[in-house]
Amino acid sequence: MTVSAYILIQTEVGKAAAVATEVRQIPGVVAADDVTGPYDCVVRVEAPSMDDLGRLVVSRVQMLDGITKTTTMPVVNL
């Protein structure tokens, strides 16, 4: 079963567009947009499992230069 999630990203000042461009290149990223408000980028991802989602966030997304904080919100079907 595929797991979907939104990742809210805070970046260093002036880095939102560059981070969104870089994160779009990561396999599993469905969409990435820079936004206004408390977060600078919102990313939609899909992964084969929760474990794969965790690896995607920790080893790929959080490693990008300019990211200061991420919050991951898995999608649930209630």
mmJSON file of the N, C-alpha and C atoms, coordinates in Angstrom:
{"data_MODEL":{"atom_site":{
"group_PDB":["ATOM","ATOM","ATOM","ATOM","ATOM","ATOM","ATOM","ATOM","ATOM","ATOM","ATOM","ATOM","ATOM","ATOM","ATOM","ATOM","ATOM","ATOM","ATOM","ATOM","ATOM","ATOM","ATOM","ATOM","ATOM","ATOM","ATOM","ATOM","ATOM","ATOM","ATOM","ATOM","ATOM","ATOM","ATOM","ATOM","ATOM","ATOM","ATOM","ATOM","ATOM","ATOM","ATOM","ATOM","ATOM","ATOM","ATOM","ATOM","ATOM","ATOM","ATOM","ATOM","ATOM","ATOM","ATOM","ATOM","ATOM","ATOM","ATOM","ATOM","ATOM","ATOM","ATOM","ATOM","ATOM","ATOM","ATOM","ATOM","ATOM","ATOM","ATOM","ATOM","ATOM","ATOM","ATOM","ATOM","ATOM","ATOM","ATOM","ATOM","ATOM","ATOM","ATOM","ATOM","ATOM","ATOM","ATOM","ATOM","ATOM","ATOM","ATOM","ATOM","ATOM","ATOM","ATOM","ATOM","ATOM","ATOM","ATOM","ATOM","ATOM","ATOM","ATOM","ATOM","ATOM","ATOM","ATOM","ATOM","ATOM","ATOM","ATOM","ATOM","ATOM","ATOM","ATOM","ATOM","ATOM","ATOM","ATOM","ATOM","ATOM","ATOM","ATOM","ATOM","ATOM","ATOM","ATOM","ATOM","ATOM","ATOM","ATOM","ATOM","ATOM","ATOM","ATOM","ATOM","ATOM","ATOM","ATOM","ATOM","ATOM","ATOM","ATOM","ATOM","ATOM","ATOM","ATOM","ATOM","ATOM","ATOM","ATOM","ATOM","ATOM","ATOM","ATOM","ATOM","ATOM","ATOM","ATOM","ATOM","ATOM","ATOM","ATOM","ATOM","ATOM","ATOM","ATOM","ATOM","ATOM","ATOM","ATOM","ATOM","ATOM","ATOM","ATOM","ATOM","ATOM","ATOM","ATOM","ATOM","ATOM","ATOM","ATOM","ATOM","ATOM","ATOM","ATOM","ATOM","ATOM","ATOM","ATOM","ATOM","ATOM","ATOM","ATOM","ATOM","ATOM","ATOM","ATOM","ATOM","ATOM","ATOM","ATOM","ATOM","ATOM","ATOM","ATOM","ATOM","ATOM","ATOM","ATOM","ATOM","ATOM","ATOM","ATOM","ATOM","ATOM","ATOM","ATOM","ATOM","ATOM","ATOM","ATOM","ATOM","ATOM","ATOM","ATOM","ATOM","ATOM","ATOM","ATOM","ATOM","ATOM","ATOM"],
"id":[1,2,3,4,5,6,7,8,9,10,11,12,13,14,15,16,17,18,19,20,21,22,23,24,25,26,27,28,29,30,31,32,33,34,35,36,37,38,39,40,41,42,43,44,45,46,47,48,49,50,51,52,53,54,55,56,57,58,59,60,61,62,63,64,65,66,67,68,69,70,71,72,73,74,75,76,77,78,79,80,81,82,83,84,85,86,87,88,89,90,91,92,93,94,95,96,97,98,99,100,101,102,103,104,105,106,107,108,109,110,111,112,113,114,115,116,117,118,119,120,121,122,123,124,125,126,127,128,129,130,131,132,133,134,135,136,137,138,139,140,141,142,143,144,145,146,147,148,149,150,151,152,153,154,155,156,157,158,159,160,161,162,163,164,165,166,167,168,169,170,171,172,173,174,175,176,177,178,179,180,181,182,183,184,185,186,187,188,189,190,191,192,193,194,195,196,197,198,199,200,201,202,203,204,205,206,207,208,209,210,211,212,213,214,215,216,217,218,219,220,221,222,223,224,225,226,227,228,229,230,231,232,233,234],
"type_symbol":["N","C","C","N","C","C","N","C","C","N","C","C","N","C","C","N","C","C","N","C","C","N","C","C","N","C","C","N","C","C","N","C","C","N","C","C","N","C","C","N","C","C","N","C","C","N","C","C","N","C","C","N","C","C","N","C","C","N","C","C","N","C","C","N","C","C","N","C","C","N","C","C","N","C","C","N","C","C","N","C","C","N","C","C","N","C","C","N","C","C","N","C","C","N","C","C","N","C","C","N","C","C","N","C","C","N","C","C","N","C","C","N","C","C","N","C","C","N","C","C","N","C","C","N","C","C","N","C","C","N","C","C","N","C","C","N","C","C","N","C","C","N","C","C","N","C","C","N","C","C","N","C","C","N","C","C","N","C","C","N","C","C","N","C","C","N","C","C","N","C","C","N","C","C","N","C","C","N","C","C","N","C","C","N","C","C","N","C","C","N","C","C","N","C","C","N","C","C","N","C","C","N","C","C","N","C","C","N","C","C","N","C","C","N","C","C","N","C","C","N","C","C","N","C","C","N","C","C","N","C","C","N","C","C"],
"label_atom_id":["N","CA","C","N","CA","C","N","CA","C","N","CA","C","N","CA","C","N","CA","C","N","CA","C","N","CA","C","N","CA","C","N","CA","C","N","CA","C","N","CA","C","N","CA","C","N","CA","C","N","CA","C","N","CA","C","N","CA","C","N","CA","C","N","CA","C","N","CA","C","N","CA","C","N","CA","C","N","CA","C","N","CA","C","N","CA","C","N","CA","C","N","CA","C","N","CA","C","N","CA","C","N","CA","C","N","CA","C","N","CA","C","N","CA","C","N","CA","C","N","CA","C","N","CA","C","N","CA","C","N","CA","C","N","CA","C","N","CA","C","N","CA","C","N","CA","C","N","CA","C","N","CA","C","N","CA","C","N","CA","C","N","CA","C","N","CA","C","N","CA","C","N","CA","C","N","CA","C","N","CA","C","N","CA","C","N","CA","C","N","CA","C","N","CA","C","N","CA","C","N","CA","C","N","CA","C","N","CA","C","N","CA","C","N","CA","C","N","CA","C","N","CA","C","N","CA","C","N","CA","C","N","CA","C","N","CA","C","N","CA","C","N","CA","C","N","CA","C","N","CA","C","N","CA","C","N","CA","C","N","CA","C","N","CA","C","N","CA","C","N","CA","C"],
"label_alt_id":[null,null,null,null,null,null,null,null,null,null,null,null,null,null,null,null,null,null,null,null,null,null,null,null,null,null,null,null,null,null,null,null,null,null,null,null,null,null,null,null,null,null,null,null,null,null,null,null,null,null,null,null,null,null,null,null,null,null,null,null,null,null,null,null,null,null,null,null,null,null,null,null,null,null,null,null,null,null,null,null,null,null,null,null,null,null,null,null,null,null,null,null,null,null,null,null,null,null,null,null,null,null,null,null,null,null,null,null,null,null,null,null,null,null,null,null,null,null,null,null,null,null,null,null,null,null,null,null,null,null,null,null,null,null,null,null,null,null,null,null,null,null,null,null,null,null,null,null,null,null,null,null,null,null,null,null,null,null,null,null,null,null,null,null,null,null,null,null,null,null,null,null,null,null,null,null,null,null,null,null,null,null,null,null,null,null,null,null,null,null,null,null,null,null,null,null,null,null,null,null,null,null,null,null,null,null,null,null,null,null,null,null,null,null,null,null,null,null,null,null,null,null,null,null,null,null,null,null,null,null,null,null,null,null],
"label_comp_id":["MET","MET","MET","THR","THR","THR","VAL","VAL","VAL","SER","SER","SER","ALA","ALA","ALA","TYR","TYR","TYR","ILE","ILE","ILE","LEU","LEU","LEU","ILE","ILE","ILE","GLN","GLN","GLN","THR","THR","THR","GLU","GLU","GLU","VAL","VAL","VAL","GLY","GLY","GLY","LYS","LYS","LYS","ALA","ALA","ALA","ALA","ALA","ALA","ALA","ALA","ALA","VAL","VAL","VAL","ALA","ALA","ALA","THR","THR","THR","GLU","GLU","GLU","VAL","VAL","VAL","ARG","ARG","ARG","GLN","GLN","GLN","ILE","ILE","ILE","PRO","PRO","PRO","GLY","GLY","GLY","VAL","VAL","VAL","VAL","VAL","VAL","ALA","ALA","ALA","ALA","ALA","ALA","ASP","ASP","ASP","ASP","ASP","ASP","VAL","VAL","VAL","THR","THR","THR","GLY","GLY","GLY","PRO","PRO","PRO","TYR","TYR","TYR","ASP","ASP","ASP","CYS","CYS","CYS","VAL","VAL","VAL","VAL","VAL","VAL","ARG","ARG","ARG","VAL","VAL","VAL","GLU","GLU","GLU","ALA","ALA","ALA","PRO","PRO","PRO","SER","SER","SER","MET","MET","MET","ASP","ASP","ASP","ASP","ASP","ASP","LEU","LEU","LEU","GLY","GLY","GLY","ARG","ARG","ARG","LEU","LEU","LEU","VAL","VAL","VAL","VAL","VAL","VAL","SER","SER","SER","ARG","ARG","ARG","VAL","VAL","VAL","GLN","GLN","GLN","MET","MET","MET","LEU","LEU","LEU","ASP","ASP","ASP","GLY","GLY","GLY","ILE","ILE","ILE","THR","THR","THR","LYS","LYS","LYS","THR","THR","THR","THR","THR","THR","THR","THR","THR","MET","MET","MET","PRO","PRO","PRO","VAL","VAL","VAL","VAL","VAL","VAL","ASN","ASN","ASN","LEU","LEU","LEU"],
"label_asym_id":["A","A","A","A","A","A","A","A","A","A","A","A","A","A","A","A","A","A","A","A","A","A","A","A","A","A","A","A","A","A","A","A","A","A","A","A","A","A","A","A","A","A","A","A","A","A","A","A","A","A","A","A","A","A","A","A","A","A","A","A","A","A","A","A","A","A","A","A","A","A","A","A","A","A","A","A","A","A","A","A","A","A","A","A","A","A","A","A","A","A","A","A","A","A","A","A","A","A","A","A","A","A","A","A","A","A","A","A","A","A","A","A","A","A","A","A","A","A","A","A","A","A","A","A","A","A","A","A","A","A","A","A","A","A","A","A","A","A","A","A","A","A","A","A","A","A","A","A","A","A","A","A","A","A","A","A","A","A","A","A","A","A","A","A","A","A","A","A","A","A","A","A","A","A","A","A","A","A","A","A","A","A","A","A","A","A","A","A","A","A","A","A","A","A","A","A","A","A","A","A","A","A","A","A","A","A","A","A","A","A","A","A","A","A","A","A","A","A","A","A","A","A","A","A","A","A","A","A","A","A","A","A","A","A"],
"label_entity_id":["1","1","1","1","1","1","1","1","1","1","1","1","1","1","1","1","1","1","1","1","1","1","1","1","1","1","1","1","1","1","1","1","1","1","1","1","1","1","1","1","1","1","1","1","1","1","1","1","1","1","1","1","1","1","1","1","1","1","1","1","1","1","1","1","1","1","1","1","1","1","1","1","1","1","1","1","1","1","1","1","1","1","1","1","1","1","1","1","1","1","1","1","1","1","1","1","1","1","1","1","1","1","1","1","1","1","1","1","1","1","1","1","1","1","1","1","1","1","1","1","1","1","1","1","1","1","1","1","1","1","1","1","1","1","1","1","1","1","1","1","1","1","1","1","1","1","1","1","1","1","1","1","1","1","1","1","1","1","1","1","1","1","1","1","1","1","1","1","1","1","1","1","1","1","1","1","1","1","1","1","1","1","1","1","1","1","1","1","1","1","1","1","1","1","1","1","1","1","1","1","1","1","1","1","1","1","1","1","1","1","1","1","1","1","1","1","1","1","1","1","1","1","1","1","1","1","1","1","1","1","1","1","1","1"],
"label_seq_id":[1,1,1,2,2,2,3,3,3,4,4,4,5,5,5,6,6,6,7,7,7,8,8,8,9,9,9,10,10,10,11,11,11,12,12,12,13,13,13,14,14,14,15,15,15,16,16,16,17,17,17,18,18,18,19,19,19,20,20,20,21,21,21,22,22,22,23,23,23,24,24,24,25,25,25,26,26,26,27,27,27,28,28,28,29,29,29,30,30,30,31,31,31,32,32,32,33,33,33,34,34,34,35,35,35,36,36,36,37,37,37,38,38,38,39,39,39,40,40,40,41,41,41,42,42,42,43,43,43,44,44,44,45,45,45,46,46,46,47,47,47,48,48,48,49,49,49,50,50,50,51,51,51,52,52,52,53,53,53,54,54,54,55,55,55,56,56,56,57,57,57,58,58,58,59,59,59,60,60,60,61,61,61,62,62,62,63,63,63,64,64,64,65,65,65,66,66,66,67,67,67,68,68,68,69,69,69,70,70,70,71,71,71,72,72,72,73,73,73,74,74,74,75,75,75,76,76,76,77,77,77,78,78,78],
"pdbx_PDB_ins_code":[null,null,null,null,null,null,null,null,null,null,null,null,null,null,null,null,null,null,null,null,null,null,null,null,null,null,null,null,null,null,null,null,null,null,null,null,null,null,null,null,null,null,null,null,null,null,null,null,null,null,null,null,null,null,null,null,null,null,null,null,null,null,null,null,null,null,null,null,null,null,null,null,null,null,null,null,null,null,null,null,null,null,null,null,null,null,null,null,null,null,null,null,null,null,null,null,null,null,null,null,null,null,null,null,null,null,null,null,null,null,null,null,null,null,null,null,null,null,null,null,null,null,null,null,null,null,null,null,null,null,null,null,null,null,null,null,null,null,null,null,null,null,null,null,null,null,null,null,null,null,null,null,null,null,null,null,null,null,null,null,null,null,null,null,null,null,null,null,null,null,null,null,null,null,null,null,null,null,null,null,null,null,null,null,null,null,null,null,null,null,null,null,null,null,null,null,null,null,null,null,null,null,null,null,null,null,null,null,null,null,null,null,null,null,null,null,null,null,null,null,null,null,null,null,null,null,null,null,null,null,null,null,null,null],
"Cartn_x":[0.848,0.0,0.895,0.634,1.394,1.007,2.008,1.811,2.048,1.119,1.271,1.441,2.156,2.349,2.634,2.396,2.817,3.992,5.003,6.142,6.153,6.061,6.135,7.585,8.154,9.577,9.794,10.635,11.131,12.556,12.891,14.219,14.925,16.206,16.941,16.347,16.478,15.93,16.456,15.518,15.879,16.168,15.962,16.303,15.09,13.877,12.677,12.605,12.82,12.712,13.762,14.982,16.05,15.756,15.246,14.896,13.775,12.732,11.621,12.115,13.003,13.552,14.34,15.165,15.962,15.094,14.121,13.305,12.454,12.092,11.314,12.07,13.391,14.215,14.295,13.808,13.909,12.832,13.213,12.206,11.214,9.936,8.883,8.183,8.799,8.166,7.16,5.921,4.839,4.725,4.89,4.794,5.551,6.065,6.749,6.513,5.995,5.686,6.226,6.719,7.045,5.75,5.591,4.363,4.72,3.713,3.909,3.327,3.713,3.227,4.364,4.032,5.068,6.029,5.63,6.503,6.829,7.914,8.378,8.099,8.003,7.711,6.743,5.85,4.979,5.254,5.521,5.904,4.941,4.496,3.667,4.55,4.601,5.427,4.598,5.09,4.516,5.654,5.42,6.42,5.704,6.412,5.784,5.331,5.978,5.638,6.002,5.57,5.935,7.444,8.069,9.527,10.22,9.743,10.321,10.08,8.914,8.621,9.618,9.856,10.817,12.206,12.629,13.947,14.006,12.928,12.871,13.047,12.339,12.406,13.786,14.27,15.521,16.752,16.816,18.056,18.078,16.929,16.915,16.493,15.303,14.772,15.549,15.691,16.335,17.809,18.414,19.831,20.083,19.035,19.216,19.703,20.597,21.141,20.048,19.99,19.043,17.813,17.599,16.435,16.775,15.895,16.114,15.178,13.997,13.033,12.057,11.65,10.585,9.534,8.302,7.198,6.506,6.407,5.81,4.42,3.45,2.058,1.552,1.548,1.025,-0.47,-0.88,-2.288,-3.009,-4.171,-4.984,-6.354,-6.958,-8.314,-9.253,-9.971,-10.854,-12.229],
"Cartn_y":[-1.18,0.0,1.244,2.146,3.391,4.342,4.967,5.95,7.331,8.252,9.636,10.528,11.621,12.571,13.953,14.936,16.305,16.599,17.241,17.68,19.203,19.8,21.252,21.59,22.507,22.807,24.278,24.521,25.867,25.929,27.056,27.208,28.437,28.509,29.735,30.843,32.073,33.218,33.22,33.355,33.449,32.131,30.993,29.689,28.874,29.374,28.583,28.116,28.997,28.621,27.584,27.747,26.789,25.431,25.424,24.163,23.469,24.197,23.596,22.998,23.688,23.179,21.895,21.861,20.666,19.496,19.773,18.689,18.042,18.787,18.223,17.11,17.1,16.101,14.775,14.727,13.522,12.527,11.267,10.247,10.096,10.048,9.953,11.275,12.372,13.684,13.869,14.119,14.313,15.786,16.674,18.118,18.847,20.015,20.869,22.319,23.087,24.494,25.368,26.577,27.534,28.269,28.544,29.146,30.266,31.041,32.048,31.527,32.138,31.713,31.168,30.354,29.859,28.861,28.277,27.364,27.993,27.536,28.11,27.227,25.918,24.964,23.912,23.474,22.336,21.297,20.071,18.994,17.833,17.262,16.048,14.893,13.823,12.664,11.391,10.367,9.027,8.039,7.025,5.994,4.653,3.55,2.23,1.866,2.411,2.065,3.225,3.138,4.164,4.181,3.005,2.951,3.67,3.433,4.108,5.612,6.005,7.43,8.053,7.389,7.895,8.043,7.041,7.115,8.26,8.446,9.535,10.891,11.08,12.359,12.569,11.569,11.738,11.744,10.816,10.689,11.504,11.976,12.746,14.196,14.405,15.764,16.573,16.035,16.807,17.08,16.382,16.572,17.747,18.31,19.403,20.667,21.358,22.606,23.668,24.381,25.478,25.134,23.846,23.447,23.555,24.212,24.344,23.47,23.112,22.299,21.652,20.416,19.773,19.229,19.212,18.573,17.675,16.388,15.427,15.049,15.113,14.802,13.719,12.445,11.379,11.585,11.228,11.31,10.084,10.284,9.181,9.24,8.097,8.016,7.616,8.597,8.345,7.932],
"Cartn_z":[0.0,0.0,0.0,-0.898,-0.995,0.131,0.726,1.782,1.189,1.443,0.994,2.21,2.027,3.129,2.571,3.412,3.138,4.056,3.516,4.319,4.291,5.467,5.6,5.913,5.151,5.273,5.602,6.594,6.871,6.345,5.717,5.126,5.677,5.387,5.67,4.799,5.242,4.508,3.074,2.132,0.723,0.029,0.716,0.129,-0.32,-0.125,-0.401,-1.848,-2.797,-4.211,-4.58,-4.098,-4.401,-3.776,-2.547,-1.888,-2.647,-3.03,-3.777,-5.086,-5.777,-7.035,-6.8,-5.76,-5.462,-5.034,-4.179,-3.643,-4.741,-5.765,-6.883,-7.605,-7.503,-8.191,-7.435,-6.207,-5.384,-5.801,-6.079,-6.399,-5.243,-5.578,-4.578,-4.329,-4.755,-4.601,-5.727,-5.355,-6.315,-6.697,-5.713,-5.95,-4.855,-5.197,-4.216,-4.609,-3.679,-3.942,-2.824,-3.185,-2.134,-1.786,-0.502,0.014,0.991,1.38,2.416,3.721,4.817,6.129,6.97,7.979,8.882,8.227,7.114,6.367,5.025,4.429,3.168,1.963,2.178,1.098,1.618,0.752,1.037,-0.035,0.417,-0.492,-0.314,-1.422,-1.385,-1.83,-1.026,-1.356,-1.31,-2.007,-1.948,-1.769,-0.936,-0.681,-0.525,-0.764,-0.658,0.758,1.795,3.179,4.099,5.354,6.335,6.56,6.561,6.722,5.573,4.353,3.189,3.256,3.742,3.915,4.887,5.998,6.977,6.386,5.614,4.975,3.968,3.217,2.241,2.928,4.029,4.734,5.357,6.082,6.829,5.926,4.984,4.204,2.92,2.473,1.227,1.455,2.002,2.125,3.168,4.377,5.442,5.178,4.248,3.947,3.0,2.415,1.466,2.164,1.51,2.032,2.108,3.21,3.364,4.176,4.484,5.275,6.754,7.512,8.949,9.77,9.216,9.962,8.994,9.31,8.545,9.505,9.043,9.745,8.734,9.041,8.115,8.602,7.687,8.011,7.066,7.514,6.666,6.392,5.193,4.806,5.353,5.967,6.468,5.807,5.671,5.118,6.244,6.783,7.924,7.478],
"occupancy":[1.0,1.0,1.0,1.0,1.0,1.0,1.0,1.0,1.0,1.0,1.0,1.0,1.0,1.0,1.0,1.0,1.0,1.0,1.0,1.0,1.0,1.0,1.0,1.0,1.0,1.0,1.0,1.0,1.0,1.0,1.0,1.0,1.0,1.0,1.0,1.0,1.0,1.0,1.0,1.0,1.0,1.0,1.0,1.0,1.0,1.0,1.0,1.0,1.0,1.0,1.0,1.0,1.0,1.0,1.0,1.0,1.0,1.0,1.0,1.0,1.0,1.0,1.0,1.0,1.0,1.0,1.0,1.0,1.0,1.0,1.0,1.0,1.0,1.0,1.0,1.0,1.0,1.0,1.0,1.0,1.0,1.0,1.0,1.0,1.0,1.0,1.0,1.0,1.0,1.0,1.0,1.0,1.0,1.0,1.0,1.0,1.0,1.0,1.0,1.0,1.0,1.0,1.0,1.0,1.0,1.0,1.0,1.0,1.0,1.0,1.0,1.0,1.0,1.0,1.0,1.0,1.0,1.0,1.0,1.0,1.0,1.0,1.0,1.0,1.0,1.0,1.0,1.0,1.0,1.0,1.0,1.0,1.0,1.0,1.0,1.0,1.0,1.0,1.0,1.0,1.0,1.0,1.0,1.0,1.0,1.0,1.0,1.0,1.0,1.0,1.0,1.0,1.0,1.0,1.0,1.0,1.0,1.0,1.0,1.0,1.0,1.0,1.0,1.0,1.0,1.0,1.0,1.0,1.0,1.0,1.0,1.0,1.0,1.0,1.0,1.0,1.0,1.0,1.0,1.0,1.0,1.0,1.0,1.0,1.0,1.0,1.0,1.0,1.0,1.0,1.0,1.0,1.0,1.0,1.0,1.0,1.0,1.0,1.0,1.0,1.0,1.0,1.0,1.0,1.0,1.0,1.0,1.0,1.0,1.0,1.0,1.0,1.0,1.0,1.0,1.0,1.0,1.0,1.0,1.0,1.0,1.0,1.0,1.0,1.0,1.0,1.0,1.0,1.0,1.0,1.0,1.0,1.0,1.0],
"B_iso_or_equiv":[0.0,0.0,0.0,0.0,0.0,0.0,0.0,0.0,0.0,0.0,0.0,0.0,0.0,0.0,0.0,0.0,0.0,0.0,0.0,0.0,0.0,0.0,0.0,0.0,0.0,0.0,0.0,0.0,0.0,0.0,0.0,0.0,0.0,0.0,0.0,0.0,0.0,0.0,0.0,0.0,0.0,0.0,0.0,0.0,0.0,0.0,0.0,0.0,0.0,0.0,0.0,0.0,0.0,0.0,0.0,0.0,0.0,0.0,0.0,0.0,0.0,0.0,0.0,0.0,0.0,0.0,0.0,0.0,0.0,0.0,0.0,0.0,0.0,0.0,0.0,0.0,0.0,0.0,0.0,0.0,0.0,0.0,0.0,0.0,0.0,0.0,0.0,0.0,0.0,0.0,0.0,0.0,0.0,0.0,0.0,0.0,0.0,0.0,0.0,0.0,0.0,0.0,0.0,0.0,0.0,0.0,0.0,0.0,0.0,0.0,0.0,0.0,0.0,0.0,0.0,0.0,0.0,0.0,0.0,0.0,0.0,0.0,0.0,0.0,0.0,0.0,0.0,0.0,0.0,0.0,0.0,0.0,0.0,0.0,0.0,0.0,0.0,0.0,0.0,0.0,0.0,0.0,0.0,0.0,0.0,0.0,0.0,0.0,0.0,0.0,0.0,0.0,0.0,0.0,0.0,0.0,0.0,0.0,0.0,0.0,0.0,0.0,0.0,0.0,0.0,0.0,0.0,0.0,0.0,0.0,0.0,0.0,0.0,0.0,0.0,0.0,0.0,0.0,0.0,0.0,0.0,0.0,0.0,0.0,0.0,0.0,0.0,0.0,0.0,0.0,0.0,0.0,0.0,0.0,0.0,0.0,0.0,0.0,0.0,0.0,0.0,0.0,0.0,0.0,0.0,0.0,0.0,0.0,0.0,0.0,0.0,0.0,0.0,0.0,0.0,0.0,0.0,0.0,0.0,0.0,0.0,0.0,0.0,0.0,0.0,0.0,0.0,0.0,0.0,0.0,0.0,0.0,0.0,0.0],
"pdbx_formal_charge":[null,null,null,null,null,null,null,null,null,null,null,null,null,null,null,null,null,null,null,null,null,null,null,null,null,null,null,null,null,null,null,null,null,null,null,null,null,null,null,null,null,null,null,null,null,null,null,null,null,null,null,null,null,null,null,null,null,null,null,null,null,null,null,null,null,null,null,null,null,null,null,null,null,null,null,null,null,null,null,null,null,null,null,null,null,null,null,null,null,null,null,null,null,null,null,null,null,null,null,null,null,null,null,null,null,null,null,null,null,null,null,null,null,null,null,null,null,null,null,null,null,null,null,null,null,null,null,null,null,null,null,null,null,null,null,null,null,null,null,null,null,null,null,null,null,null,null,null,null,null,null,null,null,null,null,null,null,null,null,null,null,null,null,null,null,null,null,null,null,null,null,null,null,null,null,null,null,null,null,null,null,null,null,null,null,null,null,null,null,null,null,null,null,null,null,null,null,null,null,null,null,null,null,null,null,null,null,null,null,null,null,null,null,null,null,null,null,null,null,null,null,null,null,null,null,null,null,null,null,null,null,null,null,null],
"auth_seq_id":[1,1,1,2,2,2,3,3,3,4,4,4,5,5,5,6,6,6,7,7,7,8,8,8,9,9,9,10,10,10,11,11,11,12,12,12,13,13,13,14,14,14,15,15,15,16,16,16,17,17,17,18,18,18,19,19,19,20,20,20,21,21,21,22,22,22,23,23,23,24,24,24,25,25,25,26,26,26,27,27,27,28,28,28,29,29,29,30,30,30,31,31,31,32,32,32,33,33,33,34,34,34,35,35,35,36,36,36,37,37,37,38,38,38,39,39,39,40,40,40,41,41,41,42,42,42,43,43,43,44,44,44,45,45,45,46,46,46,47,47,47,48,48,48,49,49,49,50,50,50,51,51,51,52,52,52,53,53,53,54,54,54,55,55,55,56,56,56,57,57,57,58,58,58,59,59,59,60,60,60,61,61,61,62,62,62,63,63,63,64,64,64,65,65,65,66,66,66,67,67,67,68,68,68,69,69,69,70,70,70,71,71,71,72,72,72,73,73,73,74,74,74,75,75,75,76,76,76,77,77,77,78,78,78],
"auth_comp_id":["MET","MET","MET","THR","THR","THR","VAL","VAL","VAL","SER","SER","SER","ALA","ALA","ALA","TYR","TYR","TYR","ILE","ILE","ILE","LEU","LEU","LEU","ILE","ILE","ILE","GLN","GLN","GLN","THR","THR","THR","GLU","GLU","GLU","VAL","VAL","VAL","GLY","GLY","GLY","LYS","LYS","LYS","ALA","ALA","ALA","ALA","ALA","ALA","ALA","ALA","ALA","VAL","VAL","VAL","ALA","ALA","ALA","THR","THR","THR","GLU","GLU","GLU","VAL","VAL","VAL","ARG","ARG","ARG","GLN","GLN","GLN","ILE","ILE","ILE","PRO","PRO","PRO","GLY","GLY","GLY","VAL","VAL","VAL","VAL","VAL","VAL","ALA","ALA","ALA","ALA","ALA","ALA","ASP","ASP","ASP","ASP","ASP","ASP","VAL","VAL","VAL","THR","THR","THR","GLY","GLY","GLY","PRO","PRO","PRO","TYR","TYR","TYR","ASP","ASP","ASP","CYS","CYS","CYS","VAL","VAL","VAL","VAL","VAL","VAL","ARG","ARG","ARG","VAL","VAL","VAL","GLU","GLU","GLU","ALA","ALA","ALA","PRO","PRO","PRO","SER","SER","SER","MET","MET","MET","ASP","ASP","ASP","ASP","ASP","ASP","LEU","LEU","LEU","GLY","GLY","GLY","ARG","ARG","ARG","LEU","LEU","LEU","VAL","VAL","VAL","VAL","VAL","VAL","SER","SER","SER","ARG","ARG","ARG","VAL","VAL","VAL","GLN","GLN","GLN","MET","MET","MET","LEU","LEU","LEU","ASP","ASP","ASP","GLY","GLY","GLY","ILE","ILE","ILE","THR","THR","THR","LYS","LYS","LYS","THR","THR","THR","THR","THR","THR","THR","THR","THR","MET","MET","MET","PRO","PRO","PRO","VAL","VAL","VAL","VAL","VAL","VAL","ASN","ASN","ASN","LEU","LEU","LEU"],
"auth_asym_id":["A","A","A","A","A","A","A","A","A","A","A","A","A","A","A","A","A","A","A","A","A","A","A","A","A","A","A","A","A","A","A","A","A","A","A","A","A","A","A","A","A","A","A","A","A","A","A","A","A","A","A","A","A","A","A","A","A","A","A","A","A","A","A","A","A","A","A","A","A","A","A","A","A","A","A","A","A","A","A","A","A","A","A","A","A","A","A","A","A","A","A","A","A","A","A","A","A","A","A","A","A","A","A","A","A","A","A","A","A","A","A","A","A","A","A","A","A","A","A","A","A","A","A","A","A","A","A","A","A","A","A","A","A","A","A","A","A","A","A","A","A","A","A","A","A","A","A","A","A","A","A","A","A","A","A","A","A","A","A","A","A","A","A","A","A","A","A","A","A","A","A","A","A","A","A","A","A","A","A","A","A","A","A","A","A","A","A","A","A","A","A","A","A","A","A","A","A","A","A","A","A","A","A","A","A","A","A","A","A","A","A","A","A","A","A","A","A","A","A","A","A","A","A","A","A","A","A","A","A","A","A","A","A","A"],
"auth_atom_id":["N","CA","C","N","CA","C","N","CA","C","N","CA","C","N","CA","C","N","CA","C","N","CA","C","N","CA","C","N","CA","C","N","CA","C","N","CA","C","N","CA","C","N","CA","C","N","CA","C","N","CA","C","N","CA","C","N","CA","C","N","CA","C","N","CA","C","N","CA","C","N","CA","C","N","CA","C","N","CA","C","N","CA","C","N","CA","C","N","CA","C","N","CA","C","N","CA","C","N","CA","C","N","CA","C","N","CA","C","N","CA","C","N","CA","C","N","CA","C","N","CA","C","N","CA","C","N","CA","C","N","CA","C","N","CA","C","N","CA","C","N","CA","C","N","CA","C","N","CA","C","N","CA","C","N","CA","C","N","CA","C","N","CA","C","N","CA","C","N","CA","C","N","CA","C","N","CA","C","N","CA","C","N","CA","C","N","CA","C","N","CA","C","N","CA","C","N","CA","C","N","CA","C","N","CA","C","N","CA","C","N","CA","C","N","CA","C","N","CA","C","N","CA","C","N","CA","C","N","CA","C","N","CA","C","N","CA","C","N","CA","C","N","CA","C","N","CA","C","N","CA","C","N","CA","C","N","CA","C","N","CA","C","N","CA","C","N","CA","C","N","CA","C"],
"pdbx_PDB_model_num":[1,1,1,1,1,1,1,1,1,1,1,1,1,1,1,1,1,1,1,1,1,1,1,1,1,1,1,1,1,1,1,1,1,1,1,1,1,1,1,1,1,1,1,1,1,1,1,1,1,1,1,1,1,1,1,1,1,1,1,1,1,1,1,1,1,1,1,1,1,1,1,1,1,1,1,1,1,1,1,1,1,1,1,1,1,1,1,1,1,1,1,1,1,1,1,1,1,1,1,1,1,1,1,1,1,1,1,1,1,1,1,1,1,1,1,1,1,1,1,1,1,1,1,1,1,1,1,1,1,1,1,1,1,1,1,1,1,1,1,1,1,1,1,1,1,1,1,1,1,1,1,1,1,1,1,1,1,1,1,1,1,1,1,1,1,1,1,1,1,1,1,1,1,1,1,1,1,1,1,1,1,1,1,1,1,1,1,1,1,1,1,1,1,1,1,1,1,1,1,1,1,1,1,1,1,1,1,1,1,1,1,1,1,1,1,1,1,1,1,1,1,1,1,1,1,1,1,1,1,1,1,1,1,1]
}}}
